[in-house]
């Protein structure tokens, strides 16, 4: 005869007496009220390894969830920034050069556009041209990343509240005439325009809610020479965007790891770019600690350079490159905040996009 523990019998008796069954536990899905996505363009595991060896502690170490991302495109295994960022932005993989359109060149809604439609403020930051592939993928739809005037027009027509980066040549009369578009007039009518770090700092403490900052004619300088640097741009953007009580979506990109890996630059240069990016991650995480309803996601669109770390006779790192182009290597992914647990493990870039979309859409 099986003995039934007295505690079990008592629990069953109380339930029968009450004439009910144990209540089901329903946990509402946790959704962020703001999202910060930071993309280290071209940065793979080796890039982060160099940063880790150069710092006592990285900001990404504060992020409780880690994973890897498969970066392939719809019809190719080694992707580029345009389809790579488009997959993250839309949840749909596409062809080389495409900006947030599908294989039939049909526009696919981006997570930034979803945020905008439900009343969130939005922002895009980069260290290269504002119309480059990664920021473009979050706010524009064109079949070729080279359609930079069209991309900028779509960004300001949406409009994205905060646009910070390089590429002021977009506003030159010659560029406008060549593309047949008037970019300067609508940009100046809709935005508070800044050109220096001091101007950006001042405006970020004002009532301005629409800010356009061009800090270079083309790509911004290397990380040690950048002014404002990526962390400063991120801080300023967060001060502007957090004024919106509905929430915000912000994408922050450092193009440096990609550009410098294409050039097969030195360990010192790659490390400086990664540490500059990690400093911006630190700004985002400091904000998230003050506003725990914020999701922070860190990843890359692809790996560049086939960066590999071997050793010399003294067992010190010898850095080398396999290529001056992109590779198919998986890239790291880190997350903190509401919904962060959904980004752990091995995910496809399109899956990351769909998870982001599901967390932002109300």
Residue frames as qw, qx, qy, qz and C-alpha x, y, z in Angstrom:
[[0.000, 0.889, 0.459, 0.000, 0.00, 0.00, 0.00],
 [0.426, 0.404, -0.014, 0.809, 1.38, 3.40, -0.99],
 [0.302, -0.629, -0.451, 0.557, 1.53, 5.95, 1.81],
 [0.214, 0.767, 0.270, 0.542, 0.27, 9.41, 0.82],
 [0.341, 0.048, -0.375, 0.861, 2.08, 12.23, 2.66],
 [0.099, -0.659, -0.627, 0.403, -0.14, 14.10, 5.12],
 [0.030, -0.499, 0.071, 0.863, 0.75, 17.44, 3.54],
 [0.102, -0.001, -0.716, -0.690, -0.48, 16.19, 0.14],
 [0.161, -0.496, -0.853, -0.033, -3.73, 14.87, 1.67],
 [0.096, -0.637, -0.397, 0.654, -4.33, 18.18, 3.45],
 [0.032, 0.335, -0.336, -0.880, -3.79, 20.19, 0.24],
 [0.161, -0.189, -0.829, -0.501, -6.16, 17.93, -1.71],
 [0.163, -0.561, -0.771, 0.256, -8.77, 18.15, 1.07],
 [0.033, -0.565, -0.172, 0.807, -8.68, 21.93, 1.10],
 [0.107, 0.168, -0.554, -0.809, -9.10, 22.06, -2.69],
 [0.197, -0.340, -0.882, -0.260, -12.06, 19.66, -2.62],
 [0.137, -0.590, -0.611, 0.510, -13.65, 21.59, 0.23],
 [0.042, 0.503, -0.050, -0.862, -13.36, 24.80, -1.72],
 [0.649, 0.547, 0.515, -0.118, -14.85, 23.10, -4.78],
 [0.380, 0.883, -0.201, -0.189, -12.12, 24.33, -7.11],
 [0.903, 0.167, 0.010, 0.396, -8.91, 23.37, -8.89],
 [0.503, -0.478, 0.050, 0.719, -5.55, 25.11, -8.48],
 [0.316, 0.887, 0.083, -0.325, -5.54, 28.46, -10.30],
 [0.784, 0.386, 0.163, 0.459, -3.56, 28.62, -13.54],
 [0.362, -0.669, 0.080, 0.644, -0.61, 30.98, -13.50],
 [0.554, 0.710, 0.298, 0.317, -0.56, 33.42, -16.42],
 [0.432, -0.540, 0.085, 0.718, 2.47, 35.66, -16.84],
 [0.435, 0.876, 0.143, -0.152, 1.95, 38.58, -19.18],
 [0.771, 0.303, 0.063, 0.557, 4.78, 38.96, -21.71],
 [0.350, -0.726, -0.026, 0.591, 7.26, 41.59, -20.67],
 [0.545, 0.669, 0.279, 0.421, 7.66, 44.26, -23.32],
 [0.431, -0.199, -0.083, 0.876, 10.11, 47.14, -23.39],
 [0.154, 0.885, 0.362, -0.250, 8.82, 50.69, -23.55],
 [0.222, 0.889, -0.329, -0.228, 12.01, 51.81, -25.33],
 [0.944, 0.075, 0.211, 0.241, 14.63, 49.98, -27.40],
 [0.015, 0.861, -0.439, -0.256, 18.29, 50.75, -28.11],
 [0.948, 0.204, 0.173, 0.172, 20.00, 48.66, -30.80],
 [0.131, -0.841, 0.442, 0.285, 23.77, 49.09, -31.12],
 [0.922, 0.354, 0.124, 0.091, 25.53, 47.65, -34.18],
 [0.341, -0.674, 0.509, 0.413, 29.32, 47.29, -34.47],
 [0.762, 0.587, -0.099, -0.254, 29.51, 46.97, -38.23],
 [0.650, 0.550, -0.519, 0.079, 31.85, 44.17, -39.26],
 [0.194, -0.578, 0.676, -0.413, 32.69, 43.08, -35.70],
 [0.837, -0.054, -0.523, -0.153, 33.08, 39.37, -35.03],
 [0.835, -0.521, -0.143, 0.107, 34.36, 37.39, -32.06],
 [0.727, 0.056, -0.081, 0.679, 38.00, 38.26, -32.77],
 [0.072, 0.639, 0.040, 0.765, 37.23, 41.99, -32.80],
 [0.611, -0.701, -0.054, -0.364, 35.63, 41.68, -29.36],
 [0.898, -0.229, -0.152, 0.343, 38.56, 39.54, -28.17],
 [0.486, 0.352, -0.104, 0.793, 40.97, 42.38, -28.94],
 [0.273, -0.681, -0.015, -0.680, 38.78, 44.80, -27.01],
 [0.834, -0.520, -0.152, -0.106, 38.60, 42.38, -24.06],
 [0.819, -0.044, -0.158, 0.550, 42.40, 42.09, -23.91],
 [0.302, 0.430, -0.041, 0.850, 42.74, 45.89, -23.93],
 [0.373, -0.558, 0.028, -0.741, 40.26, 46.71, -21.14],
 [0.091, -0.164, 0.836, -0.516, 39.90, 45.70, -17.51],
 [0.321, 0.408, 0.796, -0.311, 36.16, 45.47, -18.07],
 [0.030, -0.166, -0.568, -0.805, 33.90, 45.96, -21.06],
 [0.472, 0.018, 0.192, -0.860, 30.38, 47.36, -20.90],
 [0.705, 0.051, -0.533, -0.465, 29.06, 44.25, -22.66],
 [0.348, 0.056, -0.876, 0.329, 30.08, 42.22, -19.61],
 [0.263, 0.065, 0.501, -0.822, 27.16, 43.87, -17.80],
 [0.648, 0.125, -0.281, -0.697, 24.70, 42.28, -20.24],
 [0.603, -0.230, 0.699, -0.309, 23.18, 39.04, -18.89],
 [0.838, 0.351, 0.401, -0.117, 22.22, 37.44, -22.21],
 [0.027, -0.607, 0.612, 0.506, 24.66, 36.43, -24.94],
 [0.824, 0.317, 0.463, -0.082, 24.34, 34.55, -28.19],
 [0.307, -0.247, 0.610, 0.688, 25.51, 34.25, -31.77],
 [0.549, 0.622, 0.212, -0.517, 23.87, 35.44, -34.98],
 [0.588, 0.182, 0.655, 0.440, 23.88, 33.83, -38.43],
 [0.046, 0.616, -0.028, -0.786, 24.26, 36.70, -40.91],
 [0.305, 0.098, 0.764, 0.561, 23.49, 35.13, -44.30],
 [0.347, 0.260, -0.080, -0.898, 21.11, 36.73, -46.83],
 [0.786, 0.266, 0.289, -0.478, 18.17, 35.35, -48.78],
 [0.883, 0.470, -0.011, -0.016, 20.20, 34.18, -51.77],
 [0.491, 0.629, -0.472, 0.375, 23.80, 34.32, -50.51],
 [0.808, -0.367, -0.383, 0.256, 25.91, 33.00, -47.63],
 [0.484, -0.212, -0.148, 0.836, 28.35, 35.90, -47.23],
 [0.069, 0.860, 0.504, 0.040, 26.28, 39.01, -46.75],
 [0.304, 0.366, -0.030, 0.879, 26.77, 42.78, -46.87],
 [0.016, -0.146, -0.485, 0.862, 25.65, 45.61, -44.62],
 [0.428, -0.012, -0.219, -0.877, 22.53, 46.36, -46.67],
 [0.715, -0.190, -0.574, -0.351, 20.85, 42.93, -46.52],
 [0.480, -0.078, -0.727, 0.485, 22.39, 42.23, -43.10],
 [0.059, 0.083, 0.386, -0.917, 20.95, 45.34, -41.49],
 [0.524, -0.071, -0.333, -0.781, 17.68, 44.94, -43.43],
 [0.614, -0.182, -0.766, -0.052, 17.16, 41.48, -41.90],
 [0.288, -0.207, -0.629, 0.692, 17.62, 42.93, -38.40],
 [0.174, 0.097, 0.088, -0.976, 15.36, 45.88, -39.19],
 [0.603, 0.057, -0.274, -0.747, 12.52, 43.97, -40.89],
 [0.674, -0.119, 0.678, -0.267, 12.80, 40.30, -39.97],
 [0.838, 0.497, 0.205, -0.095, 13.09, 39.45, -43.69],
 [0.557, -0.346, 0.498, 0.568, 16.25, 38.35, -45.51],
 [0.526, 0.807, 0.109, -0.246, 16.92, 39.93, -48.88],
 [0.826, 0.407, 0.087, 0.380, 19.43, 40.33, -51.74],
 [0.580, -0.217, -0.005, 0.785, 22.79, 42.10, -51.86],
 [0.151, 0.150, 0.176, 0.961, 22.51, 45.88, -51.92],
 [0.307, -0.604, -0.581, -0.451, 18.82, 45.92, -50.97],
 [0.006, -0.136, 0.472, -0.871, 17.57, 48.29, -48.28],
 [0.316, 0.204, 0.690, -0.619, 14.51, 46.89, -46.46],
 [0.703, 0.281, -0.214, -0.617, 12.79, 45.45, -49.50],
 [0.825, -0.106, 0.548, -0.089, 12.14, 41.75, -50.08],
 [0.511, -0.113, 0.705, 0.479, 13.32, 39.57, -52.94],
 [0.340, 0.638, 0.610, 0.324, 10.67, 41.12, -55.19],
 [0.242, 0.193, -0.023, 0.951, 11.80, 44.64, -54.21],
 [0.386, -0.704, -0.447, -0.394, 8.59, 45.16, -52.23],
 [0.040, -0.562, 0.441, -0.699, 9.12, 47.44, -49.18],
 [0.651, -0.353, -0.663, 0.108, 8.98, 45.62, -45.84],
 [0.362, -0.866, -0.039, -0.342, 8.06, 47.52, -42.69],
 [0.479, 0.342, -0.588, 0.555, 10.95, 48.18, -40.30],
 [0.501, -0.490, -0.615, 0.361, 10.97, 48.06, -36.53],
 [0.180, -0.190, -0.135, 0.956, 11.73, 51.80, -36.46],
 [0.275, -0.208, -0.426, -0.836, 8.68, 52.48, -38.60],
 [0.528, -0.473, -0.700, -0.085, 6.52, 50.37, -36.27],
 [0.403, -0.384, -0.443, 0.703, 7.83, 52.38, -33.33],
 [0.006, -0.034, 0.124, 0.992, 7.07, 55.64, -35.15],
 [0.365, -0.340, -0.620, -0.605, 3.54, 54.54, -36.05],
 [0.555, -0.566, -0.608, 0.053, 2.67, 53.91, -32.42],
 [0.211, -0.948, -0.083, -0.221, 3.95, 57.29, -31.27],
 [0.764, -0.449, 0.059, 0.460, 7.50, 56.51, -30.20],
 [0.105, 0.907, -0.320, -0.252, 10.31, 58.95, -30.92],
 [0.946, 0.195, 0.131, 0.222, 13.03, 57.55, -33.19],
 [0.096, -0.894, 0.378, 0.222, 16.73, 58.09, -33.74],
 [0.924, 0.290, 0.017, 0.250, 19.60, 56.92, -35.96],
 [0.246, -0.874, 0.383, 0.171, 23.29, 57.45, -35.17],
 [0.933, 0.219, 0.082, 0.274, 26.31, 56.40, -37.21],
 [0.434, -0.658, 0.273, 0.551, 29.98, 57.28, -37.61],
 [0.350, 0.051, 0.631, 0.690, 29.70, 57.22, -41.40],
 [0.215, -0.146, -0.366, -0.894, 27.25, 58.75, -43.87],
 [0.475, 0.082, 0.519, -0.706, 23.76, 58.98, -42.37],
 [0.774, 0.353, -0.094, -0.517, 22.51, 57.38, -45.57],
 [0.148, 0.409, -0.897, -0.077, 24.90, 54.42, -45.40],
 [0.522, -0.094, -0.783, -0.327, 23.44, 50.91, -45.48],
 [0.304, -0.233, -0.831, 0.402, 22.95, 50.22, -41.77],
 [0.142, 0.332, 0.397, -0.844, 21.05, 53.37, -40.75],
 [0.385, 0.143, -0.441, -0.798, 19.25, 53.36, -44.11],
 [0.340, -0.122, -0.918, -0.164, 17.85, 49.88, -43.47],
 [0.102, -0.383, -0.754, 0.524, 15.86, 51.12, -40.48],
 [0.166, 0.623, 0.314, -0.697, 14.12, 54.05, -42.20],
 [0.355, 0.546, -0.361, -0.668, 14.15, 53.64, -45.98],
 [0.772, 0.208, 0.600, -0.032, 13.17, 51.25, -48.78],
 [0.415, 0.737, -0.360, -0.395, 15.21, 51.16, -51.99],
 [0.983, 0.184, 0.013, 0.012, 16.53, 48.39, -54.21],
 [0.725, 0.344, -0.223, 0.554, 20.09, 49.77, -54.08],
 [0.541, -0.649, -0.232, 0.482, 22.02, 51.22, -51.16],
 [0.426, 0.024, 0.217, 0.878, 23.58, 53.65, -53.65],
 [0.061, -0.692, -0.463, -0.550, 20.33, 55.64, -53.83],
 [0.400, -0.203, -0.505, 0.738, 21.55, 57.89, -51.04],
 [0.155, -0.102, -0.027, -0.982, 19.50, 60.97, -51.88],
 [0.612, -0.309, -0.519, -0.510, 16.31, 58.88, -51.91],
 [0.617, -0.268, -0.662, 0.331, 17.31, 57.33, -48.60],
 [0.195, -0.096, -0.348, 0.912, 17.85, 60.71, -46.95],
 [0.359, -0.203, -0.260, -0.873, 14.58, 62.02, -48.35],
 [0.673, -0.340, -0.614, -0.235, 12.72, 59.07, -46.82],
 [0.500, -0.193, -0.590, 0.603, 14.47, 59.55, -43.47],
 [0.018, -0.085, -0.221, 0.971, 13.41, 63.18, -43.16],
 [0.469, -0.197, -0.417, -0.753, 9.94, 62.53, -44.59],
 [0.466, -0.242, -0.846, 0.092, 9.17, 59.84, -42.00],
 [0.332, 0.777, -0.436, 0.310, 10.49, 61.78, -40.04],
 [0.765, -0.169, -0.459, 0.420, 13.21, 60.28, -37.84],
 [0.321, -0.934, -0.157, 0.006, 13.48, 62.60, -34.83],
 [0.361, -0.806, 0.405, 0.236, 17.24, 62.44, -34.29],
 [0.870, 0.446, 0.016, 0.209, 19.76, 61.92, -37.11],
 [0.295, -0.867, 0.375, 0.145, 23.45, 62.12, -36.18],
 [0.868, 0.004, 0.368, 0.333, 26.49, 61.18, -38.26],
 [0.255, -0.406, 0.420, 0.771, 28.48, 62.19, -41.32],
 [0.361, 0.390, 0.745, 0.403, 27.63, 62.91, -44.94],
 [0.094, 0.707, 0.246, -0.656, 26.89, 66.63, -45.08],
 [0.059, -0.230, 0.604, 0.761, 27.78, 66.53, -48.78],
 [0.141, 0.476, 0.862, 0.106, 24.23, 65.25, -49.24],
 [0.047, 0.836, 0.416, -0.355, 23.06, 68.83, -48.75],
 [0.236, -0.398, 0.355, 0.812, 25.39, 70.41, -51.31],
 [0.528, 0.568, 0.036, -0.631, 23.61, 71.98, -54.29],
 [0.303, 0.445, -0.748, -0.388, 25.58, 69.80, -56.74],
 [0.072, 0.023, 0.989, -0.126, 24.39, 66.59, -55.09],
 [0.411, 0.464, 0.538, -0.570, 20.82, 67.86, -55.07],
 [0.463, 0.585, -0.268, -0.609, 20.95, 68.81, -58.74],
 [0.170, 0.314, -0.902, -0.242, 22.43, 65.45, -59.71],
 [0.067, 0.205, 0.958, -0.190, 19.66, 63.54, -57.91],
 [0.207, -0.409, -0.508, -0.729, 16.93, 65.99, -58.87],
 [0.507, -0.630, -0.584, 0.074, 15.91, 66.40, -55.23],
 [0.054, -0.724, 0.208, -0.655, 15.82, 69.38, -52.89],
 [0.708, -0.256, -0.601, 0.268, 17.28, 67.97, -49.69],
 [0.293, 0.092, -0.376, 0.874, 18.49, 71.08, -47.91],
 [0.317, -0.345, -0.076, -0.880, 15.17, 72.96, -47.69],
 [0.770, -0.408, -0.350, -0.344, 13.02, 70.28, -46.03],
 [0.721, -0.104, -0.501, 0.467, 15.90, 69.27, -43.77],
 [0.207, 0.145, -0.281, 0.926, 16.41, 72.81, -42.52],
 [0.456, -0.380, -0.176, -0.786, 12.66, 73.40, -42.14],
 [0.827, -0.338, -0.379, -0.243, 12.06, 70.28, -40.03],
 [0.839, -0.226, -0.319, 0.379, 15.21, 70.01, -37.91],
 [0.290, -0.923, 0.234, 0.093, 17.43, 71.92, -35.54],
 [0.820, 0.480, -0.204, 0.237, 20.75, 71.66, -37.37],
 [0.521, -0.784, 0.317, 0.117, 24.06, 71.10, -35.54],
 [0.726, 0.603, -0.307, 0.128, 27.61, 70.69, -36.81],
 [0.236, 0.525, -0.666, 0.474, 29.78, 70.45, -33.66],
 [0.504, -0.240, -0.789, 0.257, 29.84, 68.45, -30.46],
 [0.066, -0.155, -0.420, 0.892, 29.31, 71.64, -28.46],
 [0.434, -0.024, -0.245, -0.867, 26.21, 72.49, -30.50],
 [0.616, -0.173, -0.729, -0.243, 24.85, 68.98, -30.00],
 [0.359, -0.203, -0.714, 0.566, 25.42, 69.11, -26.24],
 [0.137, 0.112, 0.205, -0.963, 23.62, 72.45, -26.02],
 [0.535, -0.039, -0.417, -0.733, 20.67, 71.36, -28.16],
 [0.530, -0.152, -0.834, -0.001, 20.27, 68.10, -26.24],
 [0.210, -0.307, -0.642, 0.671, 19.53, 70.13, -23.10],
 [0.248, 0.084, -0.079, -0.962, 16.99, 72.33, -24.90],
 [0.635, 0.269, 0.492, -0.532, 13.39, 71.66, -25.88],
 [0.423, 0.462, -0.570, -0.531, 14.40, 70.56, -29.39],
 [0.786, -0.003, 0.572, -0.235, 12.80, 67.27, -30.42],
 [0.821, 0.534, 0.168, 0.113, 13.96, 67.17, -34.06],
 [0.282, -0.810, 0.412, 0.307, 17.75, 67.30, -34.41],
 [0.866, 0.472, 0.015, 0.166, 19.93, 66.76, -37.48],
 [0.383, -0.806, 0.376, 0.250, 23.67, 66.62, -36.89],
 [0.839, 0.491, -0.084, 0.219, 26.28, 66.38, -39.65],
 [0.525, -0.783, 0.260, 0.209, 29.80, 66.18, -38.21],
 [0.413, -0.337, 0.637, 0.557, 31.75, 65.39, -41.38],
 [0.445, 0.443, -0.340, -0.700, 31.33, 65.82, -45.13],
 [0.698, 0.148, -0.648, -0.266, 31.59, 62.06, -45.55],
 [0.809, -0.291, -0.492, 0.140, 32.66, 59.40, -43.07],
 [0.403, -0.890, 0.155, -0.144, 33.69, 60.63, -39.61],
 [0.247, 0.678, -0.670, 0.176, 37.36, 60.27, -38.54],
 [0.598, 0.024, -0.775, 0.204, 38.86, 57.35, -36.61],
 [0.576, -0.642, -0.506, 0.010, 37.59, 56.78, -33.07],
 [0.542, -0.402, -0.257, 0.691, 40.35, 58.71, -31.21],
 [0.171, -0.030, 0.179, 0.968, 39.81, 61.77, -33.43],
 [0.127, -0.559, -0.705, -0.417, 36.01, 61.74, -33.60],
 [0.045, -0.274, -0.441, 0.854, 34.16, 64.77, -32.27],
 [0.632, -0.442, 0.445, -0.455, 31.58, 64.20, -31.05],
 [0.058, 0.250, -0.965, -0.060, 32.47, 60.59, -30.38],
 [0.451, -0.244, -0.763, -0.394, 29.93, 57.77, -30.49],
 [0.342, -0.398, -0.732, 0.435, 29.32, 57.77, -26.73],
 [0.002, 0.299, 0.183, -0.937, 28.68, 61.53, -26.76],
 [0.356, -0.029, -0.499, -0.790, 26.27, 61.24, -29.68],
 [0.449, -0.313, -0.833, -0.080, 24.45, 58.43, -27.88],
 [0.221, -0.373, -0.576, 0.693, 24.17, 60.44, -24.65],
 [0.154, 0.206, -0.059, -0.965, 22.81, 63.46, -26.49],
 [0.412, -0.119, -0.677, -0.598, 20.31, 61.40, -28.49],
 [0.386, -0.367, -0.827, 0.178, 18.99, 59.71, -25.35],
 [0.066, -0.344, -0.387, 0.853, 18.46, 63.09, -23.66],
 [0.310, 0.129, -0.296, -0.894, 16.40, 64.21, -26.65],
 [0.475, -0.115, -0.768, -0.414, 14.43, 61.01, -27.19],
 [0.276, -0.268, -0.840, 0.383, 13.55, 60.33, -23.55],
 [0.193, 0.131, 0.200, -0.952, 11.42, 63.47, -23.53],
 [0.570, -0.057, -0.509, -0.642, 8.80, 61.49, -25.47],
 [0.522, -0.254, 0.600, -0.551, 6.60, 59.88, -22.83],
 [0.904, 0.202, -0.030, -0.375, 5.42, 57.18, -25.26],
 [0.851, -0.215, 0.404, 0.258, 8.88, 55.66, -25.64],
 [0.281, 0.810, -0.386, -0.341, 11.58, 55.62, -28.29],
 [0.944, 0.130, 0.211, 0.219, 13.60, 53.45, -30.69],
 [0.017, 0.899, -0.390, -0.200, 17.27, 54.28, -31.24],
 [0.945, 0.189, 0.060, 0.259, 19.82, 52.56, -33.50],
 [0.198, -0.888, 0.374, 0.183, 23.50, 53.34, -32.91],
 [0.936, 0.290, 0.047, 0.196, 26.19, 52.19, -35.35],
 [0.278, -0.746, 0.462, 0.391, 29.97, 52.30, -35.39],
 [0.805, 0.581, -0.081, -0.092, 31.07, 51.79, -38.98],
 [0.043, -0.823, 0.566, 0.004, 34.72, 51.82, -37.90],
 [0.638, -0.278, 0.718, 0.020, 35.29, 48.08, -37.31],
 [0.768, 0.484, 0.417, 0.035, 34.05, 47.34, -40.83],
 [0.383, 0.912, -0.147, 0.014, 35.95, 50.14, -42.59],
 [0.164, -0.773, 0.612, -0.026, 39.21, 49.38, -40.82],
 [0.722, -0.107, 0.683, 0.030, 38.95, 45.62, -41.26],
 [0.717, 0.669, 0.197, 0.021, 38.39, 46.21, -44.99],
 [0.250, 0.892, -0.356, 0.123, 41.67, 48.13, -44.89],
 [0.885, -0.053, -0.357, 0.294, 43.33, 45.36, -42.84],
 [0.056, -0.835, 0.252, -0.486, 44.27, 48.01, -40.30],
 [0.295, 0.351, -0.754, 0.470, 46.44, 47.46, -37.24],
 [0.459, -0.391, -0.766, 0.222, 45.46, 45.88, -33.94],
 [0.163, -0.262, -0.358, 0.881, 45.62, 49.30, -32.29],
 [0.278, 0.001, -0.261, -0.924, 43.11, 50.81, -34.73],
 [0.531, -0.279, -0.723, -0.343, 40.67, 47.89, -34.53],
 [0.419, -0.341, -0.691, 0.480, 40.89, 47.90, -30.73],
 [0.009, -0.166, -0.180, 0.970, 40.24, 51.65, -30.54],
 [0.416, -0.130, -0.452, -0.778, 37.14, 51.28, -32.72],
 [0.570, -0.327, -0.751, -0.071, 35.79, 48.47, -30.55],
 [0.333, -0.317, -0.557, 0.692, 36.46, 50.34, -27.31],
 [0.144, 0.039, -0.057, -0.987, 34.80, 53.45, -28.73],
 [0.538, -0.238, -0.592, -0.551, 31.76, 51.35, -29.57],
 [0.539, -0.320, -0.736, 0.257, 31.77, 49.67, -26.16],
 [0.115, -0.132, -0.348, 0.921, 31.78, 53.11, -24.52],
 [0.421, -0.097, -0.265, -0.862, 28.52, 53.86, -26.35],
 [0.620, -0.264, -0.726, -0.134, 27.16, 50.52, -25.10],
 [0.362, -0.203, -0.616, 0.669, 28.06, 51.69, -21.60],
 [0.187, 0.004, 0.056, -0.981, 26.03, 54.87, -22.10],
 [0.594, -0.173, -0.516, -0.592, 23.03, 52.80, -23.21],
 [0.614, -0.247, -0.731, 0.166, 23.36, 50.44, -20.24],
 [0.150, -0.101, -0.454, 0.872, 23.66, 53.34, -17.79],
 [0.419, -0.069, -0.157, -0.891, 20.41, 54.67, -19.23],
 [0.663, -0.170, -0.664, -0.302, 18.84, 51.22, -18.96],
 [0.413, -0.160, -0.724, 0.528, 19.78, 51.00, -15.28],
 [0.115, 0.140, 0.288, -0.940, 17.90, 54.27, -14.67],
 [0.651, 0.214, -0.058, -0.726, 15.04, 53.16, -16.93],
 [0.365, -0.192, 0.911, -0.001, 14.75, 49.35, -16.53],
 [0.679, 0.491, 0.457, -0.297, 11.87, 49.20, -19.02],
 [0.377, 0.772, -0.382, -0.342, 14.46, 49.77, -21.78],
 [0.949, 0.073, 0.263, 0.158, 15.79, 46.91, -23.93],
 [0.028, 0.812, -0.496, -0.306, 19.41, 47.16, -25.06],
 [0.936, 0.205, 0.272, 0.085, 20.59, 44.91, -27.89],
 [0.080, -0.777, 0.515, 0.354, 24.19, 44.75, -29.19],
 [0.856, 0.168, 0.466, 0.148, 25.25, 42.92, -32.34],
 [0.119, -0.461, 0.513, 0.714, 26.83, 43.29, -35.82],
 [0.714, 0.473, -0.023, -0.516, 25.49, 43.00, -39.35],
 [0.931, 0.308, -0.165, 0.104, 28.35, 40.69, -40.43],
 [0.673, -0.555, 0.248, 0.422, 32.05, 39.98, -39.83],
 [0.508, 0.849, -0.145, 0.012, 34.70, 41.72, -41.90],
 [0.080, 0.803, -0.587, 0.067, 38.27, 40.70, -42.61],
 [0.928, -0.018, -0.371, 0.040, 38.26, 37.12, -41.40],
 [0.099, -0.773, 0.476, -0.408, 40.16, 38.52, -38.42],
 [0.925, -0.172, -0.333, 0.060, 42.19, 35.76, -36.71],
 [0.291, -0.830, 0.400, -0.258, 44.37, 35.76, -33.62],
 [0.911, 0.083, -0.344, 0.211, 47.34, 33.40, -33.54],
 [0.555, -0.813, 0.123, 0.124, 50.54, 33.74, -31.48],
 [0.407, 0.755, -0.490, 0.154, 54.28, 34.33, -31.64],
 [0.634, 0.176, -0.683, 0.318, 57.12, 32.56, -29.83],
 [0.028, 0.136, -0.591, 0.794, 56.21, 34.34, -26.60],
 [0.058, -0.488, -0.870, 0.047, 52.55, 33.29, -26.85],
 [0.101, 0.475, 0.180, -0.855, 51.51, 36.86, -27.55],
 [0.581, 0.625, 0.476, -0.212, 48.71, 37.64, -30.00],
 [0.175, -0.201, 0.550, 0.792, 49.58, 37.94, -33.66],
 [0.500, 0.564, 0.400, -0.522, 46.62, 39.46, -35.50],
 [0.178, -0.129, 0.721, 0.657, 46.00, 38.55, -39.10],
 [0.576, 0.402, 0.109, -0.704, 43.38, 38.86, -41.83],
 [0.584, 0.145, 0.778, 0.181, 42.02, 36.28, -44.23],
 [0.322, 0.593, 0.575, 0.462, 40.47, 38.82, -46.61],
 [0.056, -0.050, -0.072, 0.995, 39.74, 42.49, -47.22],
 [0.436, -0.269, -0.468, -0.720, 36.05, 41.63, -47.62],
 [0.671, -0.329, 0.267, -0.608, 33.25, 40.15, -45.52],
 [0.153, 0.163, -0.974, 0.022, 33.00, 36.59, -44.20],
 [0.623, -0.340, -0.534, -0.460, 30.20, 34.21, -43.21],
 [0.330, 0.028, -0.763, 0.555, 31.39, 33.98, -39.59],
 [0.388, -0.720, -0.573, -0.045, 28.77, 34.10, -36.86],
 [0.130, 0.519, -0.225, 0.815, 28.77, 37.37, -34.90],
 [0.213, -0.214, -0.756, 0.581, 28.22, 37.93, -31.17],
 [0.314, -0.590, -0.375, -0.643, 24.97, 39.22, -29.76],
 [0.243, -0.122, -0.676, 0.685, 24.28, 40.64, -26.28],
 [0.307, -0.587, -0.439, -0.607, 21.04, 41.78, -24.64],
 [0.184, -0.170, -0.662, 0.706, 19.77, 43.36, -21.41],
 [0.329, 0.082, 0.132, -0.932, 16.33, 44.47, -20.29],
 [0.687, 0.232, 0.471, -0.502, 12.76, 43.35, -20.97],
 [0.851, 0.483, 0.029, -0.203, 12.69, 40.54, -23.52],
 [0.047, 0.751, -0.650, -0.106, 16.46, 40.06, -23.43],
 [0.588, -0.210, 0.778, -0.074, 16.15, 36.34, -22.76],
 [0.781, 0.510, 0.311, -0.184, 14.65, 35.86, -26.24],
 [0.447, 0.827, -0.333, -0.072, 17.97, 36.76, -27.89],
 [0.460, -0.561, 0.688, 0.010, 20.12, 34.06, -26.29],
 [0.789, 0.103, 0.599, 0.091, 21.53, 31.10, -28.20],
 [0.273, -0.119, 0.620, 0.726, 22.06, 30.86, -31.95],
 [0.401, 0.691, 0.458, -0.391, 19.66, 32.94, -34.04],
 [0.491, 0.423, 0.459, 0.608, 19.34, 34.02, -37.65],
 [0.116, -0.083, -0.034, 0.989, 19.49, 37.74, -38.41],
 [0.359, -0.315, -0.481, -0.735, 15.93, 37.60, -39.73],
 [0.568, -0.479, -0.665, 0.076, 14.81, 35.88, -36.53],
 [0.338, -0.276, -0.331, 0.837, 16.38, 38.69, -34.50],
 [0.118, -0.105, -0.240, -0.958, 14.39, 41.15, -36.59],
 [0.504, -0.415, -0.614, -0.444, 11.13, 39.31, -35.98],
 [0.527, -0.436, -0.592, 0.426, 11.78, 39.15, -32.23],
 [0.176, -0.145, -0.120, 0.966, 12.48, 42.89, -32.17],
 [0.284, -0.236, -0.438, -0.819, 9.34, 43.57, -34.17],
 [0.554, -0.456, -0.682, -0.141, 7.24, 41.46, -31.79],
 [0.454, -0.390, -0.483, 0.640, 8.62, 43.24, -28.73],
 [0.069, -0.117, 0.019, 0.990, 8.04, 46.74, -30.15],
 [0.298, -0.282, -0.566, -0.715, 4.66, 46.27, -31.83],
 [0.249, 0.058, 0.634, -0.730, 1.67, 46.97, -29.58]]
